[in-house]
Amino acid sequence: MTEPTVSLEALRQRIDALDNDILRLISERAACAQRVAEIKTDREPGALFYRPEREAQVLRRIMELNKGPLDSEEMARLFREIMSACLALEQPVKVAYLGPEGTFTQQAAIKHFGESAISLPMAAIDEVFREVEAGAVNYGVVPVENSTEGVINHTLDSFMDSGLRICGEVVLRIHHHLLVAETTRRDKVSRIYSHPQSFAQCRKWLDAHFPQAERVPVSSNAEAARLVKTEWHSAAIAGDMAAQLYGLAKLAEKIEDRPDNSTRFLIIGNQDVPISGEDKTSLVVAMRNQPGALHDLLEPFHRHQIDMTRLETRPSRTGVWNYVFFIDFKGHREEPRVAAMLEEVQLRAAEVKVLGSYPVGVL
Ligand SMILES: O=C(O)C(=O)C[C@]1(C(=O)O)C=C[C@@H](O)C=C1
């Protein structure tokens, strides 16, 4: 074995010295954020402290500058937490999410806002909307689409009746595990609890490994985990947060049928977000029920070379129009090219509501 050129002792001394620098620099950064808050408060009453476009720019810049050995996502996560703590110094941000505690939506809320945000579980998607509308919280987090199971209609429908805007998006890789209480044996599992979406995402694995077990749908994965805590013959399909929260063991890990299984969540709030440099816009459009309506709607997107990332049709709930379209596309409503396209769509449609322009999810 070759002798190490630097001793362990010397490396630890170097780490101590670097930690001193990091500590000093983080404190200096936090003091800057406090001064930013003073300026915001002086400029306008009811100032907005959370700035999604700025946060996205900070994280993107860090990822571009990073040279390793930590990978860029890991580095961005560290800076995510530093910014979250800085924002909490300016003003603690309150976020409602689709609960209960331990759901993937809570995981998405923490991924987006960091650990310093105060997150509050709600029982239903409309409750998340209501809490934000009532001003009881600053923002809400709701799931909107899953790569395996498709769109979450309840969220789309809630936008039809709401004046809230989309301020951001976050995409979460969804890993499902088969969880049991500490003493449960694999051969004793006769019942499996989970949310219907999770059953659908793990269908093939369940058919292959637990064809006989009864599948019991419940309102959330976290609820499934809570139930098996006290049942020795049951298992739950849920994620890491629920496993940790209820102290469950993993009988099998990552049992989702598709390895790229992911869910997209939206951040809802009351603010219009300025351009960040890499943005998306979401619209709801009602068309008159006549031949060629869909073609007329799509034509300006094509002509202005706007990249549509999603198109969903939902039955209209007002009864005035037969159906409405939910459209996501790349670009910000304040970009001239997008503004020109939107003007044309407005002329062709019966009704257009811009739900928001917001930074493309960074993490
Ligand atoms: O730049 C700002 O407006 C800040 O308030 C500072 C800061 C940061 O820590 O970098 C904190 C919170 C905002 O959401 C964005 C950025």
The ligand as an SDF file (V2000), in Angstrom:
LIG
                    3D

 16 16  0  0  0  0  0  0  0  0999 V2000
  -33.6360   38.0330   -4.6920 O   0  0  0  0  0  0  0  0  0  0  0  0
  -34.5770   38.1350   -3.9190 C   0  0  0  0  0  0  0  0  0  0  0  0
  -35.6320   38.7470   -4.2210 O   0  0  0  0  0  0  0  0  0  0  0  0
  -34.5140   37.5000   -2.5790 C   0  0  0  0  0  0  0  0  0  0  0  0
  -35.4230   37.6810   -1.8130 O   0  0  0  0  0  0  0  0  0  0  0  0
  -33.3600   36.6150   -2.2330 C   0  0  0  0  0  0  0  0  0  0  0  0
  -33.6520   35.1380   -2.4430 C   0  0  0  0  0  0  0  0  0  0  0  0
  -32.3190   34.3600   -2.2650 C   0  0  0  0  0  0  0  0  0  0  0  0
  -32.0800   33.8670   -1.1690 O   0  0  0  0  0  0  0  0  0  0  0  0
  -31.5400   34.3530   -3.2200 O   0  0  0  0  0  0  0  0  0  0  0  0
  -34.6310   34.6780   -1.4420 C   0  0  0  0  0  0  0  0  0  0  0  0
  -35.9530   34.5070   -1.7300 C   0  0  0  0  0  0  0  0  0  0  0  0
  -36.5240   34.7440   -3.0520 C   0  0  0  0  0  0  0  0  0  0  0  0
  -37.5240   33.8290   -3.3490 O   0  0  0  0  0  0  0  0  0  0  0  0
  -35.4990   34.7910   -4.0910 C   0  0  0  0  0  0  0  0  0  0  0  0
  -34.1750   34.9200   -3.8010 C   0  0  0  0  0  0  0  0  0  0  0  0
  1  2  2  0
  2  3  1  0
  2  4  1  0
  4  5  2  0
  4  6  1  0
  6  7  1  0
  7  8  1  0
  7 11  1  0
  7 16  1  0
  8  9  2  0
  8 10  1  0
 11 12  2  0
 12 13  1  0
 13 14  1  0
 13 15  1  0
 15 16  2  0
M  END
$$$$
